Amino acid sequence: MIEQKFIKESVKRQMIKEYLKERLAGAGFGGVEIQRTPMGTRITIIAERPG
């Protein structure tokens, strides 16, 4: 049960990472940090050329 939840979360994270990598290719996509809290979710995008 718990293992399935972790696997689903990992798959979601990978899908988000692939989507952002495709959409932000021109910005030099460097990675993404996803932080989940009880108040919400914070996504930090790391780019070589912001803007």
ZAKOLNU-702067 format. One record per residue: residue number from 1; x, y, z of N, C-alpha, C in turn; chain. Coordinates in nm, 4 decimals. Layout:
<recs>
<rec><num>NUM</num><n_xx>X</n_xx><n_yy>Y</n_yy><n_zz>Z</n_zz><ca_xx>X</ca_xx><ca_yy>Y</ca_yy><ca_zz>Z</ca_zz><c_xx>X</c_xx><c_yy>Y</c_yy><c_zz>Z</c_zz><chaine>A</chaine></rec>
...
</recs>
This chain:
<recs>
<rec><num>1</num><n_xx>0.0814</n_xx><n_yy>-0.1182</n_yy><n_zz>0.0000</n_zz><ca_xx>0.0000</ca_xx><ca_yy>0.0000</ca_yy><ca_zz>0.0000</ca_zz><c_xx>0.0870</c_xx><c_yy>0.1263</c_yy><c_zz>0.0000</c_zz><chaine>A</chaine></rec>
<rec><num>2</num><n_xx>0.1744</n_xx><n_yy>0.1369</n_yy><n_zz>0.0982</n_zz><ca_xx>0.2613</ca_xx><ca_yy>0.2539</ca_yy><ca_zz>0.1082</ca_zz><c_xx>0.3592</c_xx><c_yy>0.2571</c_yy><c_zz>-0.0085</c_zz><chaine>A</chaine></rec>
<rec><num>3</num><n_xx>0.4088</n_xx><n_yy>0.1390</n_yy><n_zz>-0.0480</n_zz><ca_xx>0.5027</ca_xx><ca_yy>0.1321</ca_yy><ca_zz>-0.1597</ca_zz><c_xx>0.4377</c_xx><c_yy>0.1836</c_yy><c_zz>-0.2872</c_zz><chaine>A</chaine></rec>
<rec><num>4</num><n_xx>0.3117</n_xx><n_yy>0.1492</n_yy><n_zz>-0.3092</n_zz><ca_xx>0.2406</ca_xx><ca_yy>0.1945</ca_yy><ca_zz>-0.4284</ca_zz><c_xx>0.2277</c_xx><c_yy>0.3464</c_yy><c_zz>-0.4295</c_zz><chaine>A</chaine></rec>
<rec><num>5</num><n_xx>0.2061</n_xx><n_yy>0.4057</n_yy><n_zz>-0.3134</n_zz><ca_xx>0.1950</ca_xx><ca_yy>0.5513</ca_yy><ca_zz>-0.3047</ca_zz><c_xx>0.3273</c_xx><c_yy>0.6167</c_yy><c_zz>-0.3443</c_zz><chaine>A</chaine></rec>
<rec><num>6</num><n_xx>0.4389</n_xx><n_yy>0.5617</n_yy><n_zz>-0.2943</n_zz><ca_xx>0.5699</ca_xx><ca_yy>0.6163</ca_yy><ca_zz>-0.3289</ca_zz><c_xx>0.5990</c_xx><c_yy>0.5998</c_yy><c_zz>-0.4774</c_zz><chaine>A</chaine></rec>
<rec><num>7</num><n_xx>0.5601</n_xx><n_yy>0.4869</n_yy><n_zz>-0.5340</n_zz><ca_xx>0.5823</ca_xx><ca_yy>0.4632</ca_yy><ca_zz>-0.6767</ca_zz><c_xx>0.5005</c_xx><c_yy>0.5617</c_yy><c_zz>-0.7594</c_zz><chaine>A</chaine></rec>
<rec><num>8</num><n_xx>0.3744</n_xx><n_yy>0.5832</n_yy><n_zz>-0.7224</n_zz><ca_xx>0.2900</ca_xx><ca_yy>0.6782</ca_yy><ca_zz>-0.7948</ca_zz><c_xx>0.3477</c_xx><c_yy>0.8188</c_yy><c_zz>-0.7874</c_zz><chaine>A</chaine></rec>
<rec><num>9</num><n_xx>0.3962</n_xx><n_yy>0.8585</n_yy><n_zz>-0.6700</n_zz><ca_xx>0.4560</ca_xx><ca_yy>0.9911</ca_yy><ca_zz>-0.6544</ca_zz><c_xx>0.5813</c_xx><c_yy>1.0048</c_yy><c_zz>-0.7404</c_zz><chaine>A</chaine></rec>
<rec><num>10</num><n_xx>0.6618</n_xx><n_yy>0.9004</n_yy><n_zz>-0.7465</n_zz><ca_xx>0.7828</ca_xx><ca_yy>0.9033</ca_yy><ca_zz>-0.8284</ca_zz><c_xx>0.7486</c_xx><c_yy>0.9160</c_yy><c_zz>-0.9760</c_zz><chaine>A</chaine></rec>
<rec><num>11</num><n_xx>0.6457</n_xx><n_yy>0.8454</n_yy><n_zz>-1.0191</n_zz><ca_xx>0.6028</ca_xx><ca_yy>0.8533</ca_yy><ca_zz>-1.1592</ca_zz><c_xx>0.5527</c_xx><c_yy>0.9938</c_yy><c_zz>-1.1903</c_zz><chaine>A</chaine></rec>
<rec><num>12</num><n_xx>0.4756</n_xx><n_yy>1.0534</n_yy><n_zz>-1.0999</n_zz><ca_xx>0.4265</ca_xx><ca_yy>1.1902</ca_yy><ca_zz>-1.1196</ca_zz><c_xx>0.5420</c_xx><c_yy>1.2887</c_yy><c_zz>-1.1295</c_zz><chaine>A</chaine></rec>
<rec><num>13</num><n_xx>0.6402</n_xx><n_yy>1.2742</n_yy><n_zz>-1.0404</n_zz><ca_xx>0.7562</ca_xx><ca_yy>1.3638</ca_yy><ca_zz>-1.0435</ca_zz><c_xx>0.8317</c_xx><c_yy>1.3516</c_yy><c_zz>-1.1754</c_zz><chaine>A</chaine></rec>
<rec><num>14</num><n_xx>0.8486</n_xx><n_yy>1.2292</n_yy><n_zz>-1.2237</n_zz><ca_xx>0.9195</ca_xx><ca_yy>1.2077</ca_yy><ca_zz>-1.3493</ca_zz><c_xx>0.8424</c_xx><c_yy>1.2679</c_yy><c_zz>-1.4664</c_zz><chaine>A</chaine></rec>
<rec><num>15</num><n_xx>0.7112</n_xx><n_yy>1.2552</n_yy><n_zz>-1.4652</n_zz><ca_xx>0.6296</ca_xx><ca_yy>1.3123</ca_yy><ca_zz>-1.5722</ca_zz><c_xx>0.6383</c_xx><c_yy>1.4648</c_yy><c_zz>-1.5719</c_zz><chaine>A</chaine></rec>
<rec><num>16</num><n_xx>0.6366</n_xx><n_yy>1.5254</n_yy><n_zz>-1.4531</n_zz><ca_xx>0.6505</ca_xx><ca_yy>1.6709</ca_yy><ca_zz>-1.4423</ca_zz><c_xx>0.7869</c_xx><c_yy>1.7137</c_yy><c_zz>-1.4942</c_zz><chaine>A</chaine></rec>
<rec><num>17</num><n_xx>0.8908</n_xx><n_yy>1.6407</n_yy><n_zz>-1.4552</n_zz><ca_xx>1.0264</ca_xx><ca_yy>1.6739</ca_yy><ca_zz>-1.4984</ca_zz><c_xx>1.0396</c_xx><c_yy>1.6648</c_yy><c_zz>-1.6504</c_zz><chaine>A</chaine></rec>
<rec><num>18</num><n_xx>0.9852</n_xx><n_yy>1.5602</n_yy><n_zz>-1.7107</n_zz><ca_xx>0.9917</ca_xx><ca_yy>1.5445</ca_yy><ca_zz>-1.8562</ca_zz><c_xx>0.9146</c_xx><c_yy>1.6552</c_yy><c_zz>-1.9273</c_zz><chaine>A</chaine></rec>
<rec><num>19</num><n_xx>0.7976</n_xx><n_yy>1.6913</n_yy><n_zz>-1.8749</n_zz><ca_xx>0.7176</ca_xx><ca_yy>1.7980</ca_yy><ca_zz>-1.9344</ca_zz><c_xx>0.7926</c_xx><c_yy>1.9307</c_yy><c_zz>-1.9308</c_zz><chaine>A</chaine></rec>
<rec><num>20</num><n_xx>0.8478</n_xx><n_yy>1.9651</n_yy><n_zz>-1.8146</n_zz><ca_xx>0.9205</ca_xx><ca_yy>2.0912</ca_yy><ca_zz>-1.8017</ca_zz><c_xx>1.0463</c_xx><c_yy>2.0918</c_yy><c_zz>-1.8873</c_zz><chaine>A</chaine></rec>
<rec><num>21</num><n_xx>1.1139</n_xx><n_yy>1.9791</n_yy><n_zz>-1.8968</n_zz><ca_xx>1.2341</ca_xx><ca_yy>1.9701</ca_yy><ca_zz>-1.9795</ca_zz><c_xx>1.2006</c_xx><c_yy>1.9980</c_yy><c_zz>-2.1256</c_zz><chaine>A</chaine></rec>
<rec><num>22</num><n_xx>1.0866</n_xx><n_yy>1.9474</n_yy><n_zz>-2.1707</n_zz><ca_xx>1.0432</ca_xx><ca_yy>1.9690</ca_yy><ca_zz>-2.3087</ca_zz><c_xx>1.0031</c_xx><c_yy>2.1145</c_yy><c_zz>-2.3317</c_zz><chaine>A</chaine></rec>
<rec><num>23</num><n_xx>0.9248</n_xx><n_yy>2.1705</n_yy><n_zz>-2.2392</n_zz><ca_xx>0.8729</ca_xx><ca_yy>2.3062</ca_yy><ca_zz>-2.2557</ca_zz><c_xx>0.9781</c_xx><c_yy>2.4148</c_yy><c_zz>-2.2345</c_zz><chaine>A</chaine></rec>
<rec><num>24</num><n_xx>1.0790</n_xx><n_yy>2.3867</n_yy><n_zz>-2.1518</n_zz><ca_xx>1.1783</ca_xx><ca_yy>2.4886</ca_yy><ca_zz>-2.1169</ca_zz><c_xx>1.3150</c_xx><c_yy>2.4591</c_yy><c_zz>-2.1775</c_zz><chaine>A</chaine></rec>
<rec><num>25</num><n_xx>1.3177</n_xx><n_yy>2.3904</n_yy><n_zz>-2.2896</n_zz><ca_xx>1.4452</ca_xx><ca_yy>2.3546</ca_yy><ca_zz>-2.3523</ca_zz><c_xx>1.5260</c_xx><c_yy>2.4795</c_yy><c_zz>-2.3880</c_zz><chaine>A</chaine></rec>
<rec><num>26</num><n_xx>1.4598</n_xx><n_yy>2.5860</n_yy><n_zz>-2.4309</n_zz><ca_xx>1.5285</ca_xx><ca_yy>2.7093</ca_yy><ca_zz>-2.4679</ca_zz><c_xx>1.5900</c_xx><c_yy>2.7826</c_yy><c_zz>-2.3498</c_zz><chaine>A</chaine></rec>
<rec><num>27</num><n_xx>1.5426</n_xx><n_yy>2.7563</n_yy><n_zz>-2.2303</n_zz><ca_xx>1.5936</ca_xx><ca_yy>2.8230</ca_yy><ca_zz>-2.1107</ca_zz><c_xx>1.7063</c_xx><c_yy>2.7441</c_yy><c_zz>-2.0457</c_zz><chaine>A</chaine></rec>
<rec><num>28</num><n_xx>1.7444</n_xx><n_yy>2.6314</n_yy><n_zz>-2.1050</n_zz><ca_xx>1.8497</ca_xx><ca_yy>2.5500</ca_yy><ca_zz>-2.0453</ca_zz><c_xx>1.8029</c_xx><c_yy>2.4855</c_yy><c_zz>-1.9165</c_zz><chaine>A</chaine></rec>
<rec><num>29</num><n_xx>1.6984</n_xx><n_yy>2.4079</n_yy><n_zz>-1.9235</n_zz><ca_xx>1.6391</ca_xx><ca_yy>2.3429</ca_yy><ca_zz>-1.8063</ca_zz><c_xx>1.7445</c_xx><c_yy>2.2637</c_yy><c_zz>-1.7310</c_zz><chaine>A</chaine></rec>
<rec><num>30</num><n_xx>1.7585</n_xx><n_yy>2.2919</n_yy><n_zz>-1.6013</n_zz><ca_xx>1.8590</ca_xx><ca_yy>2.2254</ca_yy><ca_zz>-1.5196</ca_zz><c_xx>1.8020</c_xx><c_yy>2.1294</c_yy><c_zz>-1.4171</c_zz><chaine>A</chaine></rec>
<rec><num>31</num><n_xx>1.6742</n_xx><n_yy>2.1400</n_yy><n_zz>-1.3890</n_zz><ca_xx>1.6129</ca_xx><ca_yy>2.0506</ca_yy><ca_zz>-1.2918</ca_zz><c_xx>1.4921</c_xx><c_yy>2.1147</c_yy><c_zz>-1.2269</c_zz><chaine>A</chaine></rec>
<rec><num>32</num><n_xx>1.4305</n_xx><n_yy>2.0380</n_yy><n_zz>-1.1400</n_zz><ca_xx>1.3119</ca_xx><ca_yy>2.0856</ca_yy><ca_zz>-1.0698</ca_zz><c_xx>1.3120</c_xx><c_yy>2.0282</c_yy><c_zz>-0.9288</c_zz><chaine>A</chaine></rec>
<rec><num>33</num><n_xx>1.2689</n_xx><n_yy>2.1092</n_yy><n_zz>-0.8335</n_zz><ca_xx>1.2540</ca_xx><ca_yy>2.0646</ca_yy><ca_zz>-0.6953</ca_zz><c_xx>1.1063</c_xx><c_yy>2.0757</c_yy><c_zz>-0.6599</c_zz><chaine>A</chaine></rec>
<rec><num>34</num><n_xx>1.0490</n_xx><n_yy>1.9674</n_yy><n_zz>-0.6101</n_zz><ca_xx>0.9083</ca_xx><ca_yy>1.9664</ca_yy><ca_zz>-0.5720</ca_zz><c_xx>0.8997</c_xx><c_yy>1.9412</c_yy><c_zz>-0.4223</c_zz><chaine>A</chaine></rec>
<rec><num>35</num><n_xx>0.8387</n_xx><n_yy>2.0358</n_yy><n_zz>-0.3517</n_zz><ca_xx>0.8231</ca_xx><ca_yy>2.0246</ca_yy><ca_zz>-0.2071</ca_zz><c_xx>0.6746</c_xx><c_yy>2.0228</c_yy><c_zz>-0.1749</c_zz><chaine>A</chaine></rec>
<rec><num>36</num><n_xx>0.6307</n_xx><n_yy>1.9172</n_yy><n_zz>-0.1099</n_zz><ca_xx>0.4892</ca_xx><ca_yy>1.9049</ca_yy><ca_zz>-0.0722</ca_zz><c_xx>0.4765</c_xx><c_yy>1.9306</c_yy><c_zz>0.0778</c_zz><chaine>A</chaine></rec>
<rec><num>37</num><n_xx>0.3843</n_xx><n_yy>2.0196</n_yy><n_zz>0.1117</n_zz><ca_xx>0.3567</ca_xx><ca_yy>2.0517</ca_yy><ca_zz>0.2509</ca_zz><c_xx>0.2056</c_xx><c_yy>2.0430</c_yy><c_zz>0.2727</c_zz><chaine>A</chaine></rec>
<rec><num>38</num><n_xx>0.1623</n_xx><n_yy>2.0438</n_yy><n_zz>0.3967</n_zz><ca_xx>0.0174</ca_xx><ca_yy>2.0436</ca_yy><ca_zz>0.4216</ca_zz><c_xx>-0.0530</c_xx><c_yy>2.1673</c_yy><c_zz>0.3646</c_zz><chaine>A</chaine></rec>
<rec><num>39</num><n_xx>0.0200</n_xx><n_yy>2.2766</n_yy><n_zz>0.3484</n_zz><ca_xx>-0.0384</ca_xx><ca_yy>2.4000</ca_yy><ca_zz>0.2970</ca_zz><c_xx>-0.0460</c_xx><c_yy>2.4031</c_yy><c_zz>0.1448</c_zz><chaine>A</chaine></rec>
<rec><num>40</num><n_xx>0.0325</n_xx><n_yy>2.3200</n_yy><n_zz>0.0762</n_zz><ca_xx>0.0325</ca_xx><ca_yy>2.3207</ca_yy><ca_zz>-0.0696</ca_zz><c_xx>0.1599</c_xx><c_yy>2.2596</c_yy><c_zz>-0.1250</c_zz><chaine>A</chaine></rec>
<rec><num>41</num><n_xx>0.1826</n_xx><n_yy>2.2833</n_yy><n_zz>-0.2512</n_zz><ca_xx>0.2992</ca_xx><ca_yy>2.2296</ca_yy><ca_zz>-0.3201</ca_zz><c_xx>0.3818</c_xx><c_yy>2.3447</c_yy><c_zz>-0.3748</c_zz><chaine>A</chaine></rec>
<rec><num>42</num><n_xx>0.5138</n_xx><n_yy>2.3369</n_yy><n_zz>-0.3578</n_zz><ca_xx>0.6049</ca_xx><ca_yy>2.4388</ca_yy><ca_zz>-0.4093</ca_zz><c_xx>0.6940</c_xx><c_yy>2.3729</c_yy><c_zz>-0.5130</c_zz><chaine>A</chaine></rec>
<rec><num>43</num><n_xx>0.6969</n_xx><n_yy>2.4310</n_yy><n_zz>-0.6335</n_zz><ca_xx>0.7802</ca_xx><ca_yy>2.3795</ca_yy><ca_zz>-0.7413</ca_zz><c_xx>0.8839</c_xx><c_yy>2.4855</c_yy><c_zz>-0.7739</c_zz><chaine>A</chaine></rec>
<rec><num>44</num><n_xx>1.0112</n_xx><n_yy>2.4489</n_yy><n_zz>-0.7644</n_zz><ca_xx>1.1212</ca_xx><ca_yy>2.5382</ca_yy><ca_zz>-0.7966</ca_zz><c_xx>1.1882</c_xx><c_yy>2.4869</c_yy><c_zz>-0.9227</c_zz><chaine>A</chaine></rec>
<rec><num>45</num><n_xx>1.1941</n_xx><n_yy>2.5721</n_yy><n_zz>-1.0255</n_zz><ca_xx>1.2550</ca_xx><ca_yy>2.5340</ca_yy><ca_zz>-1.1525</ca_zz><c_xx>1.3955</c_xx><c_yy>2.5918</c_yy><c_zz>-1.1579</c_zz><chaine>A</chaine></rec>
<rec><num>46</num><n_xx>1.4913</n_xx><n_yy>2.5070</n_yy><n_zz>-1.1910</n_zz><ca_xx>1.6304</ca_xx><ca_yy>2.5488</ca_yy><ca_zz>-1.2028</ca_zz><c_xx>1.6620</c_xx><c_yy>2.5616</c_yy><c_zz>-1.3516</c_zz><chaine>A</chaine></rec>
<rec><num>47</num><n_xx>1.7023</n_xx><n_yy>2.6824</n_yy><n_zz>-1.3939</n_zz><ca_xx>1.7308</ca_xx><ca_yy>2.7079</ca_yy><ca_zz>-1.5352</ca_zz><c_xx>1.8663</c_xx><c_yy>2.7762</c_yy><c_zz>-1.5491</c_zz><chaine>A</chaine></rec>
<rec><num>48</num><n_xx>1.9345</n_xx><n_yy>2.7465</n_yy><n_zz>-1.6592</n_zz><ca_xx>2.0640</ca_xx><ca_yy>2.8090</ca_yy><ca_zz>-1.6851</ca_zz><c_xx>2.0470</c_xx><c_yy>2.9532</c_yy><c_zz>-1.7303</c_zz><chaine>A</chaine></rec>
<rec><num>49</num><n_xx>1.9414</n_xx><n_yy>2.9798</n_yy><n_zz>-1.8076</n_zz><ca_xx>1.9156</ca_xx><ca_yy>3.1139</ca_yy><ca_zz>-1.8589</ca_zz><c_xx>1.7751</c_xx><c_yy>3.1579</c_yy><c_zz>-1.8178</c_zz><chaine>A</chaine></rec>
<rec><num>50</num><n_xx>1.7581</n_xx><n_yy>3.2105</n_yy><n_zz>-1.6970</n_zz><ca_xx>1.6247</ca_xx><ca_yy>3.2525</ca_yy><ca_zz>-1.6536</ca_zz><c_xx>1.5740</c_xx><c_yy>3.3718</c_yy><c_zz>-1.7341</c_zz><chaine>A</chaine></rec>
<rec><num>51</num><n_xx>1.4431</n_xx><n_yy>3.3818</n_yy><n_zz>-1.7380</n_zz><ca_xx>1.3846</ca_xx><ca_yy>3.4977</ca_yy><ca_zz>-1.8044</ca_zz><c_xx>1.3074</c_xx><c_yy>3.4688</c_yy><c_zz>-1.9241</c_zz><chaine>A</chaine></rec>
</recs>
